Amino acid sequence: MYAETCHKLRRDAIDVIHAGSRAAVTARAGEERWDRLVEAYFRERPARCFELNEDAAGFGGFVAAQGELPRWIGELAALEWATWRAESAPDEFLKENDGSEGPLRVARSVVVLRGAWDVAGWLAEEAWAEESPAGASAVVVWRDRELDACRATPTEEELAAIEAALSGAPGPWGADEVVSDLHAAGIFVGAPEEAMREETCSS
């Protein structure tokens, strides 16, 4: 009985976290195909975490390996997982680590996903039977100061600044306007004036 309950909860977690992936699969192959896909995933990856939602961690990679499904659905599942991780991060952890004090830095929740399809745009359109547009893309996922999960397609300048910050490169990471916009969005946190003082002192 307990095992059946846990299995149902894990299945429900997949359905919620990967609602877009489910819509994409069922629109192309029906609900039964989605059911078989989820069952096959849990056979290959039995429950490993006390937090049942964490059992969905490898679902994107699993979907990407299914040759009969469009490859972009794997990227879609990875985006949905990153969004859920940003949304579910402990509030207190983010408040303690992403406060307004200290040097300018990238927020702990920030993740950049690069891919070969515009799955973020596809997800926003909610046209489940349509194919995702092909073409190199990048999406940034983070949790803002209101503790809401966000995702956006950055400009080239924003992407360069974010990836430089994530890599640990010393600032400045971009033009003042770019850095200011990223700070306003909650992608960068800390005190921007700290970065300005460091730049002034080093010049």
Residue pairs with C-beta under 8 A, 6 or more apart in sequence:
6 47
6 52
7 42
9 52
10 42
10 47
10 52
10 55
10 56
11 38
11 42
13 52
13 53
13 55
13 56
14 22
14 38
14 41
14 56
14 59
15 22
15 38
17 53
17 56
17 59
17 80
17 81
17 84
18 56
18 59
18 77
18 80
18 81
19 80
20 76
20 80
20 122
20 123
21 59
21 63
21 73
21 76
21 77
21 80
22 34
23 126
23 128
24 70
24 73
24 76
24 128
25 33
25 34
25 37
25 69
25 73
26 33
26 34
26 128
27 128
27 129
28 69
28 70
28 129
29 69
37 63
37 66
37 69
40 62
41 58
41 59
41 62
42 55
44 62
45 55
45 58
45 62
47 55
48 54
48 55
49 55
53 84
53 88
56 81
56 84
57 81
59 77
59 81
60 74
60 75
60 76
60 77
60 78
60 80
60 81
61 74
61 78
63 69
63 73
63 74
63 77
64 71
64 73
64 74
64 75
64 77
64 78
65 74
66 74
70 131
70 132
71 116
71 117
72 115
72 116
72 117
72 119
72 122
72 131
72 132
72 134
75 113
75 115
75 116
75 117
75 119
75 132
76 117
76 119
76 122
76 123
76 132
78 113
78 115
79 113
79 115
79 119
79 120
79 123
79 139
79 141
79 151
80 123
82 111
82 113
82 141
82 151
83 141
83 149
83 151
84 149
85 109
85 111
86 109
86 111
86 141
86 142
86 143
86 149
86 150
87 143
87 148
87 149
89 108
89 109
89 143
91 147
93 108
94 107
94 108
94 109
94 143
94 147
97 108
98 107
98 108
98 109
98 145
98 186
98 189
99 189
99 190
100 189
100 190
100 191
101 190
101 191
102 190
102 191
102 194
103 190
103 191
103 194
103 195
103 198
104 171
104 179
104 183
104 188
104 189
104 190
104 191
104 192
104 194
104 195
105 165
105 188
105 189
105 190
106 162
106 165
106 166
106 187
106 188
106 189
107 142
107 143
107 186
107 187
107 188
107 189
109 141
109 142
109 143
110 140
110 141
110 142
110 162
110 166
110 187
111 140
111 141
111 142
112 138
112 139
112 140
112 141
112 159
112 162
112 163
112 166
113 138
113 139
113 140
113 141
114 136
114 137
114 138
115 136
115 137
115 138
115 139
116 134
116 135
116 136
116 137
117 132
117 133
117 134
117 135
117 137
118 132
118 133
118 134
118 135
118 137
118 153
119 132
119 137
119 139
120 137
120 139
120 151
120 152
120 153
121 132
121 133
121 137
121 153
122 130
122 131
122 132
122 133
137 153
138 153
138 154
138 159
139 151
139 152
139 153
140 151
140 152
140 153
140 154
140 158
140 159
140 162
140 187
141 149
141 150
141 151
142 149
142 150
142 151
142 185
142 186
142 187
143 149
143 150
143 186
144 150
144 185
144 186
145 186
150 185
150 186
152 185
154 162
155 178
157 174
157 175
157 178
158 174
158 178
158 181
158 182
160 173
160 174
161 173
161 174
161 178
161 179
161 182
162 173
162 182
162 187
164 173
164 174
165 171
165 173
165 188
171 179
171 195
171 198
171 199
172 179
172 195
172 199
173 179
179 188
179 192
179 195
180 192
182 188
183 189
183 192
